[in-house]
Amino acid sequence: MELSLSEIAKIVGGKLIGPPQIKIRGIASLEEAGQGEIAFFAKSKYKPLVQKSKASAFIISSQLQLKDRNLIIVENPYYAFAQLLRLFHQPPYQSKGISKKAIVGEGCSIGQDVTFYPLVYIGDHCSIGHRVTLYPGVVIGDNVKIGDESILYPNVSICQNVIIGKRVIIHSGSVLGSDGFGFVLQNEKYHKIPQIGKVIVEDDVELGANVCIDRATLGKTIIKRGVKVDNLVQIGHNVSIGEDSILVSQVGLSGSTKIGRRALLAGRAATVHDITIGDNVTLTGQTVVTKDLPDGSFVSGYPAIDHQLWKKSTALFKQLPHLFSRLRKLEKKVDRLIAKMESKVS
């Protein structure tokens, strides 16, 4: 595929500076791009790389300045970059049909133009939408629903009664609908609490590799529209995650956690059981939330506190040995003064 700079500028909604007829055949990094390729430049610290780059053109932010280069200037270069990656590197979907080595259970409804690779297993009474792709080793339990254009990569396991929306992407090794971690102590033994609820994953969700989402004890565990989850994330029973939230690698959510819209949970952040986190909340890496957080909170630490307060506290932490030493010296001085005063009185 080749596109002119003017065509690319129109696709990404940018302003073109340079000859409109120059042809572009692909997108590459600043270091690797050559003639006929376009590169991406979003931060001023990479400007020295731009000067050395052999790319035919650059996508840059409107906040950056660059002379003597062919440019497409956009408000959000990261989004333009993503658009061009899809354009140049994702070929149109083509159905490969249902492999003879795939197993489809009884009473299933299968949409048009699907791709089921060898060693796919689908249980009874499932509903699979149009243009769904199931890679080798995918296991689908009974009564599962999967919406149009969803992709399940190798060795994904979907347990019974799970509902998956449209355009959902689930990467290798993820498990949806395994039992929630529910046990009750009686007579010094733990007894299992049956987990009979559901998992619901709404449209346009992406789950990374080895994500585990537990089914609800009762009711539902729900991942709402547009949520993006990184690798190795644990989502407990009856959790609710609001639209367009981001969960980075190794996040752990205890049961019944409720998260609002557009939340950002950085790597290894965690919650205790049954708390509510509002909209537009940010948890920095390794933060542990032990109580409810209102909308717009930006917190760090364990237990979570306001991020600015946490920064001040960590700065003081490094000074504790010195402060402790000063305190001991002051204590000795005070003890000597008290002793001196007492001797005078006596």
C-alpha positions in Angstrom: 0.0 0.0 0.0 1.1 3.5 -0.8 -0.5 6.8 0.2 0.4 10.4 -0.6 1.2 12.8 2.2 -2.0 14.7 1.4 -4.1 11.5 1.7 -2.4 10.7 5.1 -3.0 14.2 6.3 -6.7 13.9 5.5 -7.0 10.5 7.3 -5.4 11.8 10.5 -6.9 15.2 10.3 -3.6 17.0 10.3 -2.0 20.1 8.6 0.5 19.2 5.9 3.8 21.1 5.5 5.6 19.8 2.4 4.9 18.4 -1.0 1.5 16.7 -1.0 2.4 14.1 -3.7 5.2 12.4 -1.8 4.4 8.7 -1.5 4.5 6.8 1.9 4.5 3.0 2.0 4.8 2.5 5.8 5.5 3.8 9.3 8.7 3.3 11.3 10.6 4.5 14.3 12.8 7.6 14.1 16.0 5.5 14.1 14.8 2.9 11.5 12.7 4.9 9.1 13.9 5.3 5.6 12.8 6.9 2.3 9.1 6.3 1.7 8.3 5.9 5.4 6.8 8.3 7.9 8.0 8.6 11.6 6.3 9.7 14.8 7.7 12.6 16.9 5.9 13.7 20.1 8.5 14.8 22.6 11.1 17.5 22.3 13.8 15.2 23.8 13.8 13.2 20.6 14.6 16.1 18.4 18.3 15.0 17.9 17.0 11.7 16.5 14.8 13.7 14.1 17.8 15.5 12.7 19.5 12.2 11.9 16.3 10.4 10.7 16.0 9.4 7.0 12.2 9.4 7.1 10.4 11.1 4.3 8.0 12.8 6.7 7.1 13.2 10.3 3.9 13.3 12.4 4.4 15.9 15.1 2.5 17.7 17.8 1.3 21.2 17.2 3.3 22.2 20.3 6.6 21.3 18.7 8.7 23.2 16.2 10.6 21.6 13.3 12.1 23.2 10.2 13.1 22.0 6.8 11.2 18.7 7.1 8.0 17.4 5.6 5.5 17.4 8.4 1.9 16.5 9.3 0.9 18.5 12.4 -1.8 17.1 14.6 -3.2 17.7 18.1 -2.6 14.2 19.3 0.3 12.5 17.5 -0.1 9.3 19.5 -3.6 8.8 18.1 -2.4 9.6 14.6 0.4 7.1 15.0 -2.2 4.4 16.0 -4.4 5.2 13.0 -1.5 4.8 10.6 -0.3 1.5 12.3 -3.8 0.1 11.7 -3.8 1.4 8.1 -0.4 0.0 7.1 0.0 -3.1 9.2 -3.5 -4.6 9.8 -4.8 -6.2 6.7 -8.6 -6.4 6.2 -10.2 -9.4 8.0 -10.6 -12.5 5.9 -12.6 -15.5 7.3 -10.8 -18.9 7.4 -13.9 -20.8 8.3 -14.3 -23.5 10.9 -11.4 -26.0 11.1 -12.3 -29.7 10.9 -10.3 -30.1 14.1 -12.5 -27.6 16.0 -15.3 -29.0 18.2 -18.6 -27.1 18.3 -21.2 -28.3 20.8 -25.0 -28.8 20.4 -27.5 -26.0 20.0 -24.9 -23.4 19.2 -25.6 -20.3 17.1 -22.6 -19.4 14.9 -22.4 -16.1 13.0 -21.2 -15.5 9.5 -17.5 -15.3 8.3 -16.0 -16.7 11.6 -12.5 -18.2 11.9 -12.1 -21.1 14.3 -8.6 -22.6 14.3 -7.8 -26.2 15.1 -8.2 -27.4 18.7 -10.9 -24.8 19.5 -13.6 -26.3 21.8 -17.0 -24.7 22.1 -19.6 -26.0 24.6 -23.3 -26.4 24.2 -25.8 -23.6 23.6 -23.3 -20.9 22.8 -23.9 -17.9 20.7 -20.9 -16.7 18.6 -21.3 -13.5 16.5 -20.1 -12.6 13.0 -16.4 -12.4 12.1 -15.3 -13.8 15.5 -11.7 -15.3 15.5 -10.9 -18.1 17.9 -7.2 -19.2 17.9 -5.9 -22.7 18.7 -6.5 -23.9 22.2 -9.5 -21.6 23.0 -12.0 -23.3 25.3 -15.5 -22.0 25.5 -17.9 -23.3 28.2 -21.6 -23.9 27.9 -24.1 -21.0 27.4 -21.4 -18.4 26.5 -22.2 -15.4 24.3 -19.5 -13.7 22.2 -20.3 -10.6 20.2 -19.3 -9.7 16.6 -15.6 -9.2 15.6 -14.2 -10.3 18.9 -10.7 -12.0 18.9 -9.6 -14.7 21.4 -6.0 -15.6 21.2 -4.5 -19.0 21.9 -5.3 -20.9 25.1 -8.0 -18.4 26.4 -10.5 -20.1 28.7 -14.1 -18.8 28.9 -16.1 -20.6 31.5 -19.8 -21.2 31.4 -22.4 -18.4 31.2 -19.9 -15.7 30.5 -21.1 -12.8 28.2 -18.6 -11.1 25.9 -19.5 -8.0 23.8 -18.5 -6.8 20.4 -14.9 -6.1 19.3 -13.4 -7.6 22.5 -9.8 -8.7 22.3 -8.6 -11.3 24.8 -4.9 -12.3 24.8 -3.3 -15.7 25.4 -3.8 -17.5 28.7 -6.6 -15.4 30.1 -9.3 -17.0 32.1 -12.8 -15.5 32.4 -15.4 -17.0 34.7 -13.3 -19.1 37.1 -14.8 -19.3 40.6 -14.4 -16.3 42.9 -12.2 -16.8 45.9 -15.0 -17.4 48.4 -14.6 -19.6 51.5 -16.2 -19.6 55.0 -14.5 -20.8 58.2 -16.4 -23.3 60.3 -15.1 -25.7 62.9 -11.5 -24.7 62.0 -12.0 -25.7 58.3 -12.6 -23.6 55.2 -15.7 -24.5 53.3 -16.3 -23.4 49.7 -19.0 -20.8 48.9 -20.6 -21.8 45.6 -19.9 -19.1 43.0 -23.0 -19.0 40.8 -22.9 -15.5 39.3 -21.7 -14.3 35.9 -18.9 -12.4 34.2 -20.0 -9.7 31.7 -17.4 -8.0 29.4 -18.9 -5.1 27.4 -18.0 -3.9 23.9 -14.5 -2.7 22.9 -12.7 -4.1 26.0 -9.1 -5.5 25.6 -7.7 -7.9 28.1 -3.9 -8.7 28.1 -2.2 -12.1 28.5 -3.0 -14.1 31.7 -5.7 -11.9 33.0 -8.0 -13.7 35.5 -11.6 -12.4 36.0 -13.6 -14.3 38.6 -17.3 -15.0 38.3 -19.6 -13.3 40.9 -20.8 -15.2 43.9 -24.2 -13.9 43.1 -25.1 -11.3 40.4 -22.2 -10.3 38.1 -18.6 -9.2 37.7 -18.7 -6.6 35.0 -16.1 -5.0 32.9 -17.7 -2.0 31.1 -17.3 -0.6 27.7 -13.8 0.4 26.5 -11.8 -0.8 29.5 -8.2 -1.8 28.8 -6.4 -4.3 31.0 -2.7 -5.1 30.8 -1.1 -8.5 31.4 -1.2 -10.4 34.7 -4.2 -8.6 36.3 -6.5 -10.3 38.9 -10.1 -9.1 39.0 -12.1 -10.6 41.9 -15.7 -11.6 42.2 -18.4 -9.0 41.9 -16.0 -6.3 40.8 -17.3 -3.5 38.6 -15.0 -1.5 36.4 -16.3 1.7 34.7 -16.0 2.8 31.1 -12.6 3.6 29.6 -10.6 2.7 32.7 -7.0 1.4 32.4 -5.5 -1.3 34.6 -1.8 -1.8 34.2 0.2 -5.0 34.8 -0.2 -6.9 38.1 -3.1 -4.8 39.4 -5.2 -6.8 41.9 -8.8 -6.0 42.7 -10.4 -7.7 45.7 -14.0 -8.9 45.6 -16.8 -6.3 45.3 -14.5 -3.4 44.4 -16.4 -0.7 42.4 -14.3 1.5 40.1 -15.7 4.5 38.2 -15.1 5.7 34.7 -11.8 6.7 33.3 -9.8 5.4 36.3 -6.1 4.7 35.9 -4.6 2.0 38.1 -0.8 1.8 37.6 1.3 -1.3 38.0 0.8 -3.5 41.1 -1.9 -1.2 42.5 -4.4 -3.1 44.7 -7.6 -2.7 46.6 -9.1 -4.3 49.8 -12.5 -5.9 49.7 -15.7 -4.0 49.1 -14.6 -0.4 48.4 -15.7 2.2 45.9 -13.4 4.3 43.7 -14.9 7.3 41.9 -14.5 8.6 38.3 -11.2 9.9 37.0 -9.2 8.5 39.9 -5.5 7.7 39.5 -3.6 5.1 41.6 0.2 5.3 41.1 2.3 2.1 41.1 2.0 -0.2 44.1 -0.7 1.9 45.7 -3.0 0.0 48.1 -6.5 1.4 48.6 -8.1 0.6 51.9 -11.1 3.0 51.9 -13.4 4.7 49.4 -12.0 7.4 47.1 -14.1 10.3 45.7 -14.0 11.4 42.1 -10.8 12.9 40.8 -8.5 11.4 43.6 -4.8 11.1 42.8 -3.3 8.8 45.4 -0.1 6.9 46.2 1.3 4.6 48.9 0.1 2.0 51.4 -2.4 2.9 52.7 -3.3 5.3 49.9 -2.9 9.0 50.6 -3.0 12.1 48.5 -0.1 11.9 46.0 1.4 15.3 46.9 1.4 14.4 50.6 3.0 11.0 49.7 5.8 12.8 47.8 6.5 15.0 50.8 6.4 12.0 53.2 8.8 9.9 51.1 11.2 12.9 50.9 11.2 13.0 54.7 11.6 9.3 55.0 15.1 9.5 53.5 16.0 12.1 56.2 14.8 10.0 59.2 18.3 8.6 60.2 19.7 12.1 60.3 16.7 13.5 62.1 16.8 10.7 64.6 20.5 11.4 65.3 19.7 15.0 65.9 16.9 14.1 68.2 19.1 11.8 70.3 21.7 14.6 70.7 19.0 17.1 71.7 17.7 14.6 74.3 21.1 14.2 75.8 21.5 18.0 76.0 18.1 18.3 77.7 19.0 15.6 80.1 22.2 17.4 81.1 20.4 20.7 81.5 17.8 19.0 83.7 20.5 17.3 85.8 22.4 20.6 86.2 19.2 22.5 87.3 18.3 19.7 89.8 21.8 19.8 91.3 21.5 23.6 91.8 18.2 23.2 93.5 19.5 20.5 95.9 
